[in-house]
Amino acid sequence: MQPLRMLVQCGFLLFMIWLGVSFYRFVLAVSSGVNGTMAVRPDGIDGFLPISGLLGTAFWVKGGGINTIHPAAVVVFVTVIIVSLLLRRSFCSWICPVAALSEWSWKSGFRLFRRNPRLPKWFDRVLRSLKYLLLVFFVYSIAIAMSPEALADFIRSDYHMIADVRLMNFFLHMSSLSLGIILALVALSVVLRNPFCRYLCPYGALLGLVAMVSPLRVTRNIDRCVSCGACSQACPTYIDVMHKSSVVSPECIGCWRCISHCRFNEALSMKAVRRFPVSGVVFAILVVLLFWGGTKIGKMSGHWHSAISLEEYVRLLGK
């Protein structure tokens, strides 16, 4: 099961690298003043703008419809929420490029140091609260505090129109402070298991809360289990799987590592409503199809392509 998940991770990572390179070429073309037929913006780049997705979704829920500035950001944001609702936080362990790179880092660290040290439990709990505090800040300041009119004004602002370009420039022209923070997180990811995802990612915090009501859960057959502890040791988020009949924790990322490492008589399985087993292959297919299907629906419904014209991009990039 794990090789299949790694394959899906690599596929999405390569696709996202292609998106980034295509968008970079688009910005270069627009900045150089080339003909419009030579500059095509990949609308999927909006998937890298979760805050824009939250803005657009809040505007949509408050009656404003799906905005035409970064509509794909809304489509991807809602799709990821639905995937998490049905298939737990599988976005984090199957699709997210940051989580994939972080996972490969701590696995490399394990091979190098033969262990991944764990922070004291009290300190771990304190740090985990940070991502929920960030989530509360973003949800309150955007989805609750902002009126439909304020949301509309911000969505149509020049700042938000080129949020994609600003994100790209952040990574291309990082300050010393930003570079230092990123390098520190990379270094920590080699030692600790998924420190950014575990402590700082508000997106993951939201998906974890949504996944709490998912019908799919890792389920332990108490009669078959020999309490060897392999499942708990394999869990990248330190869930004590061995002592649970069903895993409902918001930290569960649906990675199947506990199931894959179960050493005795299939004591662990993924089940829908704790009764109907779901195979790993079916789960993988559902993850890919749901994510791809959500974006396809967005395209078919006309809520994918940005209405920002090439001339508008030229104006915005020239400011």
FENHUUR-V648796 format. One record per residue. N is the residue number from 0. RES is the residue in three letters. PHI is phi in radians with two decimals (none if undefined). BURIAL is + if it has 9 or more other ideal C-beta (glycine too) atoms within 8 Angstrom, else -. Layout:
{{N	RES	PHI	BURIAL} {N	RES	PHI	BURIAL}}
This chain:
{{0	MET	none	-} {1	GLN	-1.15	-} {2	PRO	-1.03	-} {3	LEU	-1.14	+} {4	ARG	-1.13	+} {5	MET	-1.07	-} {6	LEU	-1.12	-} {7	VAL	-1.12	+} {8	GLN	-0.98	+} {9	CYS	-1.11	+} {10	GLY	-1.07	-} {11	PHE	-1.18	+} {12	LEU	-1.11	+} {13	LEU	-1.10	-} {14	PHE	-1.10	-} {15	MET	-1.23	+} {16	ILE	-1.12	-} {17	TRP	-1.05	-} {18	LEU	-1.05	+} {19	GLY	-1.09	+} {20	VAL	-1.14	-} {21	SER	-1.10	+} {22	PHE	-1.20	+} {23	TYR	-1.03	+} {24	ARG	-1.14	-} {25	PHE	-1.11	+} {26	VAL	-1.11	+} {27	LEU	-1.07	-} {28	ALA	-1.13	+} {29	VAL	-1.13	+} {30	SER	-1.13	-} {31	SER	-1.54	-} {32	GLY	1.31	-} {33	VAL	-1.37	-} {34	ASN	-1.10	-} {35	GLY	-1.02	-} {36	THR	-1.22	-} {37	MET	-1.62	-} {38	ALA	-2.08	+} {39	VAL	-2.06	-} {40	ARG	-1.43	+} {41	PRO	-1.33	+} {42	ASP	-1.12	+} {43	GLY	-1.10	+} {44	ILE	-1.08	+} {45	ASP	-1.07	+} {46	GLY	-1.11	+} {47	PHE	-1.52	+} {48	LEU	-2.08	+} {49	PRO	-1.11	+} {50	ILE	-1.19	+} {51	SER	-1.08	+} {52	GLY	-1.10	+} {53	LEU	-1.15	+} {54	LEU	-1.00	+} {55	GLY	-1.15	+} {56	THR	-1.19	+} {57	ALA	-1.07	+} {58	PHE	-1.10	+} {59	TRP	-1.13	+} {60	VAL	-1.08	-} {61	LYS	-1.48	+} {62	GLY	1.68	-} {63	GLY	-1.56	+} {64	GLY	1.35	-} {65	ILE	-1.42	+} {66	ASN	-1.15	+} {67	THR	-1.71	-} {68	ILE	-1.38	+} {69	HIS	-2.29	+} {70	PRO	-1.13	+} {71	ALA	-1.12	+} {72	ALA	-1.12	+} {73	VAL	-1.19	+} {74	VAL	-1.06	+} {75	VAL	-1.16	+} {76	PHE	-1.04	+} {77	VAL	-1.17	+} {78	THR	-1.07	+} {79	VAL	-1.14	+} {80	ILE	-1.07	+} {81	ILE	-1.15	+} {82	VAL	-1.01	+} {83	SER	-1.18	+} {84	LEU	-1.14	+} {85	LEU	-1.62	+} {86	LEU	-2.20	+} {87	ARG	1.02	+} {88	ARG	-1.43	+} {89	SER	-1.15	+} {90	PHE	-0.99	+} {91	CYS	-1.18	+} {92	SER	-1.74	+} {93	TRP	-2.05	+} {94	ILE	-2.12	+} {95	CYS	-1.05	+} {96	PRO	-1.21	-} {97	VAL	-1.13	+} {98	ALA	-1.15	+} {99	ALA	-1.11	+} {100	LEU	-1.12	+} {101	SER	-1.15	+} {102	GLU	-1.12	+} {103	TRP	-1.12	-} {104	SER	-1.19	+} {105	TRP	-1.23	+} {106	LYS	-1.18	-} {107	SER	-1.13	+} {108	GLY	-1.10	+} {109	PHE	-1.15	+} {110	ARG	-1.15	-} {111	LEU	-1.39	-} {112	PHE	-1.80	-} {113	ARG	1.18	-} {114	ARG	-2.91	-} {115	ASN	-2.10	+} {116	PRO	-1.06	-} {117	ARG	-1.94	-} {118	LEU	-1.19	-} {119	PRO	-0.93	-} {120	LYS	-1.01	-} {121	TRP	-1.17	-} {122	PHE	-1.23	-} {123	ASP	-1.06	+} {124	ARG	-1.12	-} {125	VAL	-1.08	-} {126	LEU	-1.17	+} {127	ARG	-1.12	+} {128	SER	-1.18	-} {129	LEU	-1.06	+} {130	LYS	-1.16	+} {131	TYR	-1.29	+} {132	LEU	-1.13	-} {133	LEU	-1.10	+} {134	LEU	-1.08	+} {135	VAL	-1.05	-} {136	PHE	-1.04	+} {137	PHE	-1.19	+} {138	VAL	-1.14	+} {139	TYR	-1.18	+} {140	SER	-1.20	-} {141	ILE	-1.82	+} {142	ALA	-1.37	+} {143	ILE	-1.86	-} {144	ALA	-1.27	-} {145	MET	-1.45	+} {146	SER	-1.32	-} {147	PRO	-0.97	+} {148	GLU	-1.16	-} {149	ALA	-1.15	-} {150	LEU	-1.09	+} {151	ALA	-1.09	+} {152	ASP	-1.10	-} {153	PHE	-1.21	+} {154	ILE	-1.05	+} {155	ARG	-1.59	+} {156	SER	-1.27	-} {157	ASP	-1.04	-} {158	TYR	-1.03	-} {159	HIS	-1.30	+} {160	MET	-1.00	+} {161	ILE	-1.95	+} {162	ALA	-1.06	+} {163	ASP	-1.14	+} {164	VAL	-1.19	+} {165	ARG	-1.09	+} {166	LEU	-1.14	+} {167	MET	-1.08	+} {168	ASN	-1.16	-} {169	PHE	-1.04	+} {170	PHE	-1.41	-} {171	LEU	-1.39	-} {172	HIS	-2.30	-} {173	MET	-1.26	+} {174	SER	-1.28	-} {175	SER	-1.07	-} {176	LEU	-1.14	-} {177	SER	-1.08	+} {178	LEU	-1.08	+} {179	GLY	-1.10	-} {180	ILE	-1.12	-} {181	ILE	-1.14	+} {182	LEU	-1.11	-} {183	ALA	-1.14	-} {184	LEU	-1.15	+} {185	VAL	-1.10	+} {186	ALA	-1.09	-} {187	LEU	-1.13	+} {188	SER	-1.18	+} {189	VAL	-1.31	+} {190	VAL	-1.62	+} {191	LEU	-1.70	+} {192	ARG	-1.48	+} {193	ASN	0.85	+} {194	PRO	-1.10	+} {195	PHE	-1.14	+} {196	CYS	-1.10	+} {197	ARG	-1.35	+} {198	TYR	-2.00	+} {199	LEU	-2.16	+} {200	CYS	-1.51	+} {201	PRO	-1.22	+} {202	TYR	-1.07	-} {203	GLY	-1.10	+} {204	ALA	-1.08	+} {205	LEU	-1.10	+} {206	LEU	-1.13	+} {207	GLY	-1.12	+} {208	LEU	-1.17	-} {209	VAL	-1.11	+} {210	ALA	-1.16	+} {211	MET	-1.04	-} {212	VAL	-1.80	-} {213	SER	-1.13	+} {214	PRO	-1.27	-} {215	LEU	-1.66	+} {216	ARG	-2.59	+} {217	VAL	-1.20	+} {218	THR	-2.16	+} {219	ARG	-1.83	+} {220	ASN	-1.47	+} {221	ILE	-1.07	-} {222	ASP	-1.23	-} {223	ARG	-1.57	+} {224	CYS	-1.19	+} {225	VAL	-1.88	-} {226	SER	0.98	-} {227	CYS	-1.40	-} {228	GLY	1.46	-} {229	ALA	-1.09	+} {230	CYS	-1.15	+} {231	SER	-1.16	+} {232	GLN	-1.18	-} {233	ALA	-1.39	+} {234	CYS	-1.10	+} {235	PRO	-1.25	+} {236	THR	-1.91	+} {237	TYR	1.08	+} {238	ILE	-1.36	+} {239	ASP	-1.43	-} {240	VAL	-1.05	+} {241	MET	-1.04	+} {242	HIS	-1.86	-} {243	LYS	-2.07	+} {244	SER	-1.44	-} {245	SER	-2.64	+} {246	VAL	-1.59	+} {247	VAL	-2.06	-} {248	SER	-1.10	-} {249	PRO	-1.17	+} {250	GLU	-1.41	+} {251	CYS	-1.18	+} {252	ILE	-1.84	+} {253	GLY	1.06	+} {254	CYS	-1.51	-} {255	TRP	1.24	+} {256	ARG	-1.11	+} {257	CYS	-1.13	+} {258	ILE	-1.19	+} {259	SER	-1.13	+} {260	HIS	-1.65	+} {261	CYS	-1.14	+} {262	ARG	-1.70	-} {263	PHE	-2.42	-} {264	ASN	0.94	-} {265	GLU	0.92	-} {266	ALA	-1.23	+} {267	LEU	-1.95	+} {268	SER	-2.73	+} {269	MET	-1.66	+} {270	LYS	-2.26	+} {271	ALA	-1.59	-} {272	VAL	0.80	-} {273	ARG	1.11	-} {274	ARG	-2.24	-} {275	PHE	-1.87	-} {276	PRO	-1.20	-} {277	VAL	-2.13	+} {278	SER	-1.30	-} {279	GLY	-1.11	+} {280	VAL	-1.13	-} {281	VAL	-1.09	-} {282	PHE	-1.05	+} {283	ALA	-1.07	+} {284	ILE	-1.10	-} {285	LEU	-1.13	+} {286	VAL	-1.03	+} {287	VAL	-1.17	+} {288	LEU	-1.17	-} {289	LEU	-1.14	+} {290	PHE	-1.17	+} {291	TRP	-1.12	-} {292	GLY	-1.12	-} {293	GLY	-1.10	+} {294	THR	-1.20	+} {295	LYS	-1.14	-} {296	ILE	-1.08	+} {297	GLY	-1.05	+} {298	LYS	-1.17	+} {299	MET	-1.16	-} {300	SER	-1.53	-} {301	GLY	1.44	-} {302	HIS	-1.99	+} {303	TRP	-2.43	+} {304	HIS	-1.35	-} {305	SER	-1.21	+} {306	ALA	-1.48	-} {307	ILE	-1.18	-} {308	SER	-1.33	-} {309	LEU	-1.10	-} {310	GLU	-1.12	-} {311	GLU	-1.19	+} {312	TYR	-1.10	+} {313	VAL	-1.04	+} {314	ARG	-1.11	-} {315	LEU	-1.18	+} {316	LEU	-1.31	+} {317	GLY	-1.53	-} {318	LYS	-1.34	-}}
